[in-house]
Amino acid sequence: MGKYLLRRILHGVISILAVVAIVMILLYSLTDREKIFASDAIFSKKSSNQRVTYKYEQWEKYGYMDYVTYNEYLISKVNSGEMTEEDRKEAVNIAEVSESTEDENGNKIINIIAEDDPDVAKAAIQEFIDTYSEQGYSFVRLNAEYYSRRSKKLAKGGKQVLFAYRDKPLVSRFGSYLANIVELDTIHDIDDSIDIGERKLTYTLHDPLYTDQETGKTPFSPAVIGNGTTHKYLLYTDSKFPFIHQNLITLHLGTSYSLNKGVDVWETMTATQGKYIMRTITYPTGLTESSADNLHTATYVEESHDLSAAISDRFVDDYTNVQTLKSSKSKIGFSFVIGIIATIMAYGLGIPLGILMARKKDKLADKLGTIYIVFIIAVPSLAYIFMFQAIGRAAGLPSTMDITHESWKMYVLPIVSLALPSIANLMKWLRRYMIDQMNS
């Protein structure tokens, strides 16, 4: 039994990895990377060279490539002590225009080093080229753009640019994805160069957030509080299912660029939705007010405590970034509820109907069941989902999930659509095996 379970688990893990690999291959090799900007409001506001560099920044963010600017390279040299700040300021001011040459296909290529570059810049650019060309990077230099040929005024976003980039191989992307899929929050998550006091974990049986300001008493509420960690609360308890909550382990399933642009998929799936839940809470400073802030989700943001009076009045350190409590379930919460009910419905209907078909073999009940099974198997899922959606609308059932005004009616169509194929499969196999047993 143990070997069987282990084998099934290994098969499941291998299947998941195979699916992820196939999806990444389809996404990164067959999908046009320009699609990322189809509904990007920020991209539409960019112009000239600024639009080009924004593209490369986003492609790096979504895992298509490694991207480094000449200015970033100079800053790294200053930080390492290889260059003074005065030399950096001179080296960063590259010429607005560099001459161009043509390749064998007649394409215009702008020279990476311009004749008008300052001597310090020429030396730094050559080092930049030597450093990154060894790592397989390509280089792009964009000349400054003006409002007109005669004008000496730079166009919006038209400042000259120099950067290097390197496309990531699919194998590297896949390996990087797997390596970063699970993140463990430790007391060294925050840069060691930042002075945040003693880095430690505090174990308490009485969470200070639940302290009654009038009596000074705190109920039994175990928690693990960190300093130096990304999350302030790594473990805490409350009266809401599943009662014990954790921020110690975080999953990174990838960054969304369509519906929830720039947000990790796991965060999108688990974030609550709907209206804000306002309640009286006491902030770490002792300030009490009605708010929807969930202080147990506080994460570290460097130098955020002194950004405004509103923040410093509420928080005692730089753990100031908090999520809010909302009235409705998360996306994964809705899916869980719908999936459980659909499974119960499938077994509750599929088993007795399959038994009935076997007992009434070749009779009316069996023929009607066979028609249903053939229909579900033959018709694409999307087609019968739309069909039942149309029937549901005619019956007054909502076809979308209203997260601000929940009603049992909005669950009907998703549950029915999800249960239909499972009912058909259960009916088919139960009928078959029962008839085999009856014939034997």
C-alpha positions in Angstrom: 0.0 0.0 0.0 2.8 2.4 0.9 4.6 1.7 -2.4 1.4 2.3 -4.3 0.8 5.6 -2.6 4.4 6.7 -3.1 4.2 5.7 -6.8 0.9 7.7 -7.2 2.4 10.7 -5.6 5.5 10.6 -7.8 3.3 10.2 -10.9 1.3 13.2 -9.8 4.4 15.3 -9.3 5.9 14.3 -12.6 2.5 15.0 -14.3 2.4 18.5 -12.8 6.0 19.2 -13.9 5.3 18.0 -17.4 2.2 20.3 -17.6 4.1 23.3 -16.3 6.9 22.6 -18.8 4.5 22.4 -21.8 2.7 25.6 -20.7 6.0 27.4 -20.5 7.1 26.2 -23.9 3.8 27.3 -25.4 3.9 30.7 -23.6 7.5 31.6 -24.3 8.0 30.2 -27.7 4.6 30.3 -29.5 3.0 33.4 -27.9 4.0 36.8 -29.2 5.7 38.6 -26.3 4.2 41.9 -27.6 0.8 40.7 -26.4 1.9 41.7 -22.9 1.3 45.3 -23.8 -2.1 44.9 -25.5 -4.0 46.2 -22.5 -1.1 47.9 -20.7 -2.3 51.5 -19.8 1.3 52.5 -18.7 2.8 51.3 -22.0 0.3 53.4 -24.0 1.5 56.5 -22.2 5.1 55.9 -23.0 6.7 57.3 -26.1 10.0 57.2 -28.1 13.0 55.5 -26.4 11.1 55.3 -23.1 8.6 53.0 -24.7 11.5 50.7 -25.9 13.1 50.5 -22.5 9.8 49.9 -20.8 9.3 46.8 -23.1 12.6 45.4 -22.1 11.9 46.0 -18.4 8.6 44.2 -18.6 10.1 41.3 -20.6 12.7 40.9 -17.9 10.0 41.0 -15.2 8.0 38.2 -16.9 11.0 36.0 -17.4 11.7 36.4 -21.1 15.2 37.8 -20.7 18.0 39.3 -18.5 18.2 43.1 -19.0 20.7 45.6 -17.6 21.1 49.3 -18.4 24.4 51.1 -18.7 23.5 53.4 -15.8 22.8 50.3 -13.6 26.2 49.0 -14.5 27.9 52.3 -13.5 26.0 52.3 -10.2 27.2 48.8 -9.4 30.8 49.9 -10.1 30.4 52.8 -7.7 29.0 50.5 -5.0 31.9 48.0 -5.4 34.4 50.9 -5.1 35.7 50.5 -8.7 34.5 53.9 -9.8 34.1 57.2 -8.0 30.7 59.1 -8.0 32.3 62.0 -9.9 33.5 59.6 -12.7 30.1 58.0 -12.8 28.4 61.4 -13.4 30.8 62.1 -16.3 30.5 58.6 -17.7 26.7 58.4 -17.7 26.4 61.5 -20.0 26.9 59.7 -23.3 26.5 61.6 -26.5 23.0 62.2 -27.8 23.9 60.8 -31.3 26.1 58.0 -32.3 27.0 57.1 -35.9 25.4 54.1 -37.6 26.7 51.4 -39.9 24.9 48.9 -42.1 25.1 45.1 -41.9 25.1 42.7 -44.8 21.3 42.9 -45.1 21.3 46.7 -45.3 19.9 47.2 -41.7 21.1 50.3 -39.9 23.0 49.5 -36.7 23.9 52.3 -34.3 27.5 52.1 -33.0 27.7 51.3 -29.3 30.5 53.8 -28.7 30.2 57.3 -30.2 33.0 59.6 -31.2 31.5 62.4 -29.1 31.3 60.3 -25.9 33.6 61.7 -23.1 36.8 59.7 -22.7 35.6 58.4 -19.3 32.4 57.2 -21.0 34.2 55.5 -23.8 36.3 53.5 -21.3 33.3 52.7 -19.2 31.2 51.6 -22.2 34.0 49.4 -23.5 34.2 47.7 -20.0 30.4 47.4 -20.1 30.6 45.7 -23.5 33.5 43.4 -22.5 31.8 42.4 -19.2 28.4 41.4 -20.7 29.5 40.2 -24.1 31.3 37.3 -22.4 27.9 36.4 -20.9 26.2 36.3 -24.2 24.4 39.7 -24.0 23.5 41.8 -27.0 23.8 45.6 -26.9 21.4 48.4 -28.0 22.1 52.1 -28.2 19.2 54.4 -29.1 20.0 57.9 -30.3 18.2 60.9 -28.7 15.0 61.9 -30.5 13.9 65.5 -30.9 10.6 67.2 -31.6 11.8 68.1 -35.0 15.0 67.8 -37.1 15.9 71.5 -36.5 14.8 71.5 -32.9 17.4 70.9 -30.1 14.7 70.1 -27.6 14.4 66.4 -26.7 11.1 64.8 -27.4 9.2 63.3 -24.5 10.9 60.0 -23.6 13.5 60.7 -26.2 16.7 60.7 -24.1 19.6 58.6 -25.5 19.7 55.1 -24.0 22.3 52.3 -23.8 21.5 48.8 -22.5 22.3 45.1 -22.8 20.0 42.1 -22.9 20.1 38.3 -23.2 17.1 36.0 -23.9 16.7 33.3 -21.3 16.7 29.7 -22.6 13.5 27.7 -21.9 15.5 25.2 -19.7 16.8 28.1 -17.6 13.4 29.7 -17.2 11.9 26.4 -16.2 14.7 25.7 -13.7 14.4 29.2 -12.3 10.6 28.8 -11.9 10.9 25.6 -10.0 13.8 27.0 -7.8 11.7 30.0 -6.8 8.2 28.4 -6.5 8.5 28.0 -2.8 9.9 30.8 -0.6 10.7 30.4 3.1 10.5 33.6 5.1 13.6 34.0 7.3 15.1 36.7 9.6 17.6 37.5 6.8 15.1 38.3 4.1 15.7 42.0 4.6 19.1 43.2 3.4 21.7 42.7 6.1 23.0 46.2 5.5 19.7 47.7 6.8 19.7 48.4 10.5 16.4 47.0 11.8 17.6 46.1 15.3 17.9 42.5 16.5 16.9 39.9 13.9 14.8 37.3 15.7 11.6 35.3 16.0 9.3 36.0 18.9 7.0 33.2 20.1 4.0 34.4 22.1 0.8 32.8 23.5 -1.0 36.1 23.6 -1.0 38.1 20.3 -0.7 41.8 21.2 -3.1 42.7 18.4 -5.9 41.3 20.5 -5.1 43.3 23.6 -8.2 45.0 25.1 -7.2 48.6 25.6 -9.6 49.1 28.6 -8.7 46.0 30.6 -5.2 45.4 29.2 -5.9 41.7 28.9 -5.1 39.6 25.8 -6.9 36.3 25.1 -5.0 33.0 24.3 -3.9 33.5 20.7 -0.5 31.9 19.8 1.6 33.7 17.2 5.1 33.8 15.8 6.4 37.3 15.1 9.5 38.1 13.1 12.0 40.9 12.8 14.1 40.8 9.7 11.5 38.7 7.9 9.4 39.8 5.0 6.2 39.3 7.0 5.8 40.5 10.5 3.5 37.6 11.4 4.8 34.2 10.3 2.1 32.3 12.2 -1.0 33.5 14.0 -4.4 32.2 15.1 -7.9 33.6 15.1 -11.5 32.5 15.1 -11.8 32.1 11.3 -11.4 28.8 9.4 -8.9 27.2 9.3 -8.1 29.0 12.6 -4.3 28.7 12.2 -2.8 30.9 9.5 0.8 31.2 8.2 3.0 33.5 6.2 6.1 31.4 6.7 5.9 29.7 3.3 4.9 31.6 0.2 4.2 30.1 -3.2 5.2 31.9 -6.4 3.2 30.5 -9.3 4.2 33.3 -11.8 3.3 36.9 -12.4 0.0 37.7 -14.1 0.0 40.3 -17.0 -3.6 40.2 -18.1 -6.4 40.3 -15.5 -4.3 41.2 -12.4 -1.2 42.8 -14.0 2.0 42.5 -12.0 0.4 40.4 -9.2 1.6 36.9 -8.4 -0.9 34.2 -9.4 -1.0 32.7 -5.9 -1.8 36.1 -4.4 -4.6 36.6 -7.0 -6.1 33.2 -6.2 -6.0 33.6 -2.4 -6.9 37.3 -1.9 -10.4 37.9 -0.5 -12.9 39.8 -2.6 -16.0 41.9 -2.2 -16.8 44.8 0.2 -14.4 46.0 2.9 -15.1 44.7 6.4 -14.9 47.6 8.7 -14.2 46.9 12.4 -12.6 48.6 15.3 -8.9 47.7 15.5 -5.9 48.9 17.6 -2.7 49.6 15.7 0.7 48.9 17.2 1.0 52.5 18.4 -2.2 52.2 20.4 -4.3 54.2 18.0 -7.8 52.7 17.8 -10.1 53.3 14.8 -12.6 51.7 12.4 -10.6 50.1 9.6 -10.5 47.2 7.1 -6.7 46.8 7.6 -5.6 43.2 8.3 -2.5 43.8 10.6 -1.6 40.1 10.4 -0.6 40.6 6.8 1.9 43.4 7.5 5.1 43.2 5.3 8.3 45.2 5.4 8.8 48.3 3.3 12.1 50.1 3.8 11.8 53.6 5.2 8.0 53.6 5.0 7.4 54.5 8.7 8.3 58.1 8.2 6.7 58.6 4.8 3.6 60.3 6.3 1.9 61.2 9.5 -0.9 58.7 8.8 1.6 55.8 8.8 3.8 57.0 11.7 0.6 57.4 13.8 -0.3 53.8 13.3 2.9 51.8 13.1 6.0 51.5 15.2 8.4 50.2 12.5 8.7 49.7 8.7 6.2 46.7 8.7 3.5 49.0 7.2 2.2 47.3 4.1 -1.0 45.6 5.0 -3.8 43.9 3.1 -7.5 44.6 3.7 -10.3 42.3 4.9 -13.1 41.8 2.5 -16.5 40.2 2.8 -16.4 37.5 0.1 -14.3 34.4 -0.5 -11.1 34.3 -2.6 -11.1 32.8 -6.1 -9.7 29.6 -4.7 -12.3 29.7 -2.0 -15.2 29.9 -4.5 -13.5 27.1 -6.6 -13.2 24.9 -3.5 -16.9 25.3 -2.5 -18.1 24.7 -6.0 -15.8 21.7 -6.5 -16.9 20.0 -3.2 -20.6 20.5 -3.9 -20.2 19.4 -7.5 -18.4 16.2 -6.4 -21.1 15.4 -3.9 -23.7 16.0 -6.5 -21.9 13.8 -9.0 -21.7 10.8 -6.7 -25.2 11.5 -5.3 -26.7 11.3 -8.8 -24.2 9.2 -10.8 -24.2 6.1 -8.5 -27.9 5.6 -8.2 -28.5 6.4 -11.9 -25.7 4.0 -12.9 -27.3 1.2 -10.8 -30.7 2.0 -12.2 -29.4 1.7 -15.8 -27.8 -1.7 -15.0 -30.9 -3.1 -13.4 -33.1 -1.7 -16.3 -30.7 -2.8 -19.0 -32.1 -2.1 -22.6 -35.2 -0.5 -21.1 -36.4 3.1 -21.1 -34.2 4.2 -18.1 -31.1 2.7 -19.7 -31.7 4.2 -23.1 -32.3 7.7 -21.6 -29.2 7.4 -19.5 -27.2 6.3 -22.6 -28.4 9.3 -24.6 -27.3 11.6 -21.7 -23.8 9.9 -21.6 -23.3 10.1 -25.3 -24.4 13.7 -25.4 -22.0 14.8 -22.6 -19.1 12.8 -24.2 -19.7 14.0 -27.8 -20.5 17.7 -27.2 -17.5 19.9 -26.2 -17.6 21.1 -22.6 -17.7 24.8 -23.7 -20.8 24.1 -25.8 -23.0 22.6 -23.2 -21.8 25.1 -20.6 -23.1 27.9 -22.8 -26.3 25.9 -23.4 -27.0 25.5 -19.7 -26.0 29.1 -19.1 -28.7 30.2 -21.6 -31.3 27.9 -19.9 -30.2 29.2 -16.5 -30.7 32.8 -17.6 -34.1 32.0 -18.9 -34.9 30.5 -15.5 -33.7 33.7 -13.8 -30.4 32.3 -12.5 -27.3 34.6 -12.5 -24.5 33.6 -15.0 -21.7 35.5 -13.1 -20.5 35.4 -9.5 -21.6 38.6 -7.6 -19.0 38.9 -4.9 -20.6 41.9 -3.3 -24.1 40.3 -2.9 -23.7 36.6 -2.5 -26.7 34.4 -3.2 -27.1 30.6 -3.4 -28.5 31.1 -7.0 -25.1 32.2 -8.4 -23.7 28.7 -7.4 -26.2 26.7 -9.3 -24.9 27.0 -12.9 -21.2 26.5 -12.1 -22.0 23.5 -9.9 -24.3 21.9 -12.5 -21.8 22.6 -15.4 -18.9 21.0 -13.3 -20.9 18.0 -12.2 -22.4 17.0 -15.6 -19.3 15.2 -17.0 -18.6 13.4 -13.7 -22.2 12.2 -13.5 -21.9 10.8 -17.0 -18.6 9.0 -16.3 -19.9 7.5 -13.0 -23.1 6.3 -14.8 -21.1 4.7 -17.6 -18.6 2.8 -15.6 -21.0 1.7 -12.8 -23.5 0.4 -15.4 -20.7 -1.5 -17.2 -19.2 -3.2 -14.1 -22.6 -4.0 -12.6 -23.7 -5.7 -15.9 -20.4 -7.6 -16.0 -20.9 -8.8 -12.5 -24.5 -9.7 -13.2 -23.5 -11.7 -16.3 -20.8 -13.5 -14.4 
